[in-house]
């Protein structure tokens, strides 16, 4: 049994995902979004010493948490790599791995990242800077931050991002409020951004199940990290490296991600190169949603390469 780590993240659809990957002895498995190591730990509980596991994450802190959580397992069979999954082809080349058998991508923002101070992901920390980068700013200078976007991009572009990436119905009004606010003083903190959203949206929007700034934060995070571009690259490179009979499992949490995965999987299936494990994505059970509300929007899709 692996020791308890300092992660607070609970992996979603854990058993369904690992069962759906249909692991076999000698599989080479890439966990492209290792996070706190929840999925990797479950893999190793079942197959310790029998499979080779590559644990990938853009966040150095996540890799450190995963190392701690997986410390009691056979380390000769585990590789930890601090890298975004969009660099999957480069990572595999560096590890001298030509083909893989399984690829897992859990696209949700982990509870550990939400809780981290100084990153700008959480509404609960109004004083945090507007970074929203998956890469730890302490280990690597981010190329783009939410602060840069908010203070330099045009009102039209901001509205397009908020609507396109966040499906925010008040995108134009929020973009206008952001531009008006930055003309008075640059936006630097989470609290300032939340104030813009509150000012631009009607009172009825402030008393729903989700925070009124949820979609704005989602849109900015996607833009900062080019999440959809990274996902497309990972799917293409993962598919190229996947051996016949290999599987890719993806857990998505919003419609844009799920749409991209669905489109890629259907493209390969229609071309006769793959089989879909499920016609429709799997969702979390009522019991799981009760114990982990973040599982409510999760969708799991799995594909098998012919």
C-alpha positions in Angstrom: 0.0 0.0 0.0 1.4 3.4 -1.0 1.8 5.9 1.8 -0.6 8.8 2.1 0.6 11.9 0.3 -0.3 15.5 1.0 -2.7 15.7 -2.0 -6.3 16.7 -1.3 -7.5 15.8 -4.8 -10.0 12.9 -5.3 -9.7 11.4 -8.8 -13.0 11.2 -10.7 -14.4 8.0 -12.3 -11.4 6.1 -10.9 -12.5 2.5 -11.2 -14.3 3.1 -14.5 -11.2 4.6 -16.0 -8.7 1.9 -14.9 -11.1 -0.9 -15.7 -11.8 0.7 -19.1 -8.1 0.8 -20.0 -8.0 -3.0 -19.8 -4.4 -3.1 -18.6 -2.2 -6.1 -19.4 1.2 -7.3 -18.1 4.1 -5.4 -19.7 1.9 -2.5 -20.8 3.6 0.9 -21.2 1.2 3.4 -19.7 1.3 7.2 -19.8 -0.6 9.1 -17.2 -0.5 12.4 -19.0 -2.1 14.4 -16.1 -0.6 12.8 -13.0 -1.7 15.4 -10.5 -1.7 13.9 -7.0 -1.1 10.5 -8.5 -4.6 9.0 -7.8 -5.0 7.2 -11.1 -1.4 6.1 -11.1 -1.7 4.7 -7.6 -4.7 2.6 -8.6 -2.8 1.3 -11.6 0.1 0.3 -9.5 -2.0 -1.2 -6.7 -3.2 -3.7 -9.4 -0.1 -4.0 -11.5 2.9 -3.0 -9.5 6.1 -4.3 -11.1 4.2 -5.7 -14.1 3.7 -2.5 -16.1 5.9 0.5 -17.0 4.3 3.8 -16.0 5.2 7.3 -17.2 3.9 10.0 -14.9 3.6 13.4 -16.7 2.5 16.8 -15.3 3.4 20.4 -16.1 3.4 21.3 -12.4 6.5 20.6 -10.4 4.5 20.5 -7.2 2.2 17.8 -8.7 5.2 15.7 -9.7 6.5 16.0 -6.1 3.1 14.9 -4.7 3.0 12.0 -7.0 6.5 10.9 -6.1 5.6 10.8 -2.5 2.3 9.0 -3.1 3.9 6.3 -5.3 7.1 6.0 -3.2 6.4 2.4 -2.1 5.9 1.0 -5.5 8.6 -0.5 -7.8 10.5 2.7 -8.9 12.3 0.9 -11.6 9.0 0.8 -13.5 8.1 4.5 -13.0 9.3 7.6 -14.8 8.3 11.1 -13.5 8.5 13.9 -16.0 7.7 17.5 -15.4 6.2 18.5 -18.8 2.9 19.4 -20.4 1.2 16.5 -22.2 1.4 18.5 -25.4 5.1 17.5 -25.4 4.2 13.9 -25.3 6.2 13.0 -28.4 9.3 14.7 -27.1 9.0 13.0 -23.7 8.6 9.6 -25.2 11.6 10.2 -27.5 13.7 11.3 -24.5 12.7 8.1 -22.6 13.5 6.1 -25.7 9.9 4.7 -25.8 8.7 4.0 -29.4 5.2 2.7 -28.6 2.8 2.9 -25.7 -0.2 0.7 -24.8 -2.3 3.0 -22.8 -2.7 6.8 -22.5 -4.8 8.5 -19.7 -5.7 12.2 -19.7 -7.7 13.6 -16.8 -8.4 17.1 -18.0 -9.9 18.5 -14.7 -8.2 21.1 -12.6 -7.0 19.3 -9.5 -8.1 20.3 -6.0 -4.4 20.8 -5.2 -4.1 23.4 -7.9 -7.2 25.2 -6.8 -5.9 25.3 -3.2 -2.5 26.5 -4.2 -1.7 30.1 -3.2 -0.3 32.5 -5.6 -1.7 30.9 -8.8 -5.0 32.7 -9.3 -7.2 29.7 -9.9 -9.6 30.1 -6.9 -12.2 32.8 -6.2 -11.5 32.1 -2.5 -8.1 33.9 -2.6 -8.9 37.5 -3.7 -5.4 38.7 -3.1 -3.8 36.1 -5.4 -2.1 37.3 -8.6 -3.8 36.6 -11.9 -1.5 33.9 -13.2 -3.7 30.9 -14.0 -0.7 28.9 -15.3 -0.4 25.1 -14.9 3.4 25.5 -14.9 4.6 26.4 -11.5 5.9 30.1 -11.7 8.6 29.2 -9.2 10.1 26.7 -11.5 9.5 28.3 -14.9 8.6 31.8 -16.0 5.2 31.6 -17.7 5.0 32.9 -21.3 1.5 34.2 -20.8 -0.6 35.0 -17.8 -4.2 36.0 -17.2 -3.0 39.4 -16.1 -1.4 40.0 -19.5 -4.6 39.0 -21.3 -6.8 41.1 -19.1 -4.7 44.3 -19.3 -3.5 44.2 -22.9 -6.0 42.3 -25.1 -8.8 44.2 -26.9 -12.3 44.3 -25.6 -13.5 42.4 -28.6 -10.9 39.7 -28.1 -11.8 39.4 -24.4 -15.4 39.0 -25.2 -14.7 36.4 -27.9 -12.6 34.4 -25.4 -15.2 34.6 -22.6 -17.9 33.5 -24.9 -16.0 30.9 -26.9 -14.0 29.3 -24.1 -16.3 29.9 -21.2 -19.7 30.0 -22.9 -20.4 33.0 -20.8 -23.7 34.7 -21.8 -22.6 38.1 -20.4 -19.2 38.0 -22.2 -19.5 41.4 -23.9 -20.6 43.2 -20.7 -17.8 41.5 -18.6 -15.2 42.4 -21.3 -16.5 46.0 -21.2 -16.2 46.1 -17.4 -12.7 44.7 -17.5 -11.6 47.4 -20.0 -13.2 50.2 -18.0 -11.5 48.9 -14.8 -8.1 48.7 -16.4 -8.3 52.2 -17.6 -8.5 53.3 -14.0 -5.7 50.9 -12.8 -4.2 47.6 -14.1 -5.9 44.4 -12.9 -3.5 42.5 -10.7 -5.5 40.3 -8.4 -8.3 37.7 -8.4 -10.5 40.0 -6.3 -10.3 42.8 -8.9 -11.4 40.4 -11.7 -14.3 39.0 -9.6 -15.4 42.6 -8.9 -15.6 43.2 -12.7 -17.7 40.2 -13.2 -20.1 41.1 -10.4 -20.4 44.7 -11.7 -21.2 43.5 -15.2 -23.8 40.8 -14.4 -27.4 41.1 -13.0 -28.1 40.3 -9.3 -29.9 37.0 -10.2 -26.6 35.8 -11.7 -24.9 36.1 -8.3 -27.1 33.6 -6.4 -26.8 30.4 -8.4 -25.1 27.0 -7.6 -21.9 28.1 -9.3 -19.9 31.3 -8.6 -20.8 34.0 -11.2 -17.1 34.3 -12.2 -16.7 30.5 -12.9 -17.1 30.7 -16.6 -14.8 33.8 -16.9 -12.1 32.0 -14.9 -12.5 28.9 -17.0 -12.2 30.8 -20.3 -9.0 32.7 -19.1 -7.4 29.5 -17.9 -8.0 27.8 -21.2 -6.6 30.8 -23.1 -3.5 31.1 -20.8 -2.6 27.4 -21.1 -3.8 26.9 -24.7 -5.6 23.9 -23.3 -7.5 22.9 -26.4 -4.4 23.2 -28.6 -2.5 21.1 -26.1 -5.3 18.5 -26.0 -5.4 18.2 -29.8 -1.6 17.8 -29.9 -1.6 15.1 -27.1 -4.4 13.1 -28.8 -2.5 13.2 -32.2 0.9 12.3 -30.7 -0.6 9.7 -28.3 -2.5 8.1 -31.2 0.7 7.9 -33.3 2.6 6.3 -30.5 -0.2 3.9 -29.6 0.3 0.2 -30.4 -2.5 -1.8 -32.1 -4.9 -2.8 -29.4 -3.9 0.1 -27.3 -6.3 2.4 -25.6 -6.7 6.1 -24.8 -9.0 7.2 -22.0 -9.9 10.9 -21.5 -11.9 12.4 -18.7 -13.2 15.9 -19.6 -15.1 18.4 -17.5 -16.6 20.9 -20.0 -18.3 20.8 -23.3 -15.4 22.2 -25.3 -13.0 19.5 -24.2 -15.5 16.8 -24.6 -16.4 18.0 -28.1 -12.7 17.9 -29.1 -12.2 14.4 -27.8 -15.5 13.1 -29.3 -14.5 14.6 -32.7 -11.1 13.0 -32.6 -12.4 9.6 -31.5 -15.2 9.6 -34.1 -12.8 10.5 -36.8 -10.6 7.5 -36.1 -13.6 5.2 -35.7 -15.2 6.3 -39.0 -11.9 5.8 -40.8 -11.9 2.2 -39.6 -8.8 2.7 -37.4 -10.4 2.4 -34.0 -13.3 1.1 -32.0 -15.2 3.2 -29.4 -15.5 1.4 -26.1 -18.7 3.2 -25.3 -21.1 4.8 -27.7 -21.8 7.5 -25.2 -19.4 8.8 -22.5 -19.6 7.5 -19.0 -20.7 9.8 -16.2 -20.2 9.6 -12.5 -22.7 7.8 -10.4 -25.1 9.6 -8.0 -23.1 8.2 -5.2 -19.8 9.5 -6.5 -21.3 12.9 -7.1 -22.7 13.0 -3.6 -19.2 12.4 -2.1 -17.3 14.4 -4.7 -19.5 17.2 -6.3 -16.7 18.0 -8.8 -17.5 14.7 -10.5 -20.9 16.1 -11.7 -19.7 17.3 -15.0 -17.1 14.6 -15.7 -17.3 12.5 -18.9 -15.2 9.5 -19.7 -14.5 8.4 -23.3 -12.3 5.5 -24.3 -11.0 4.4 -27.7 -9.2 1.2 -28.9 -6.8 1.3 -31.8 -7.2 -1.4 -34.4 
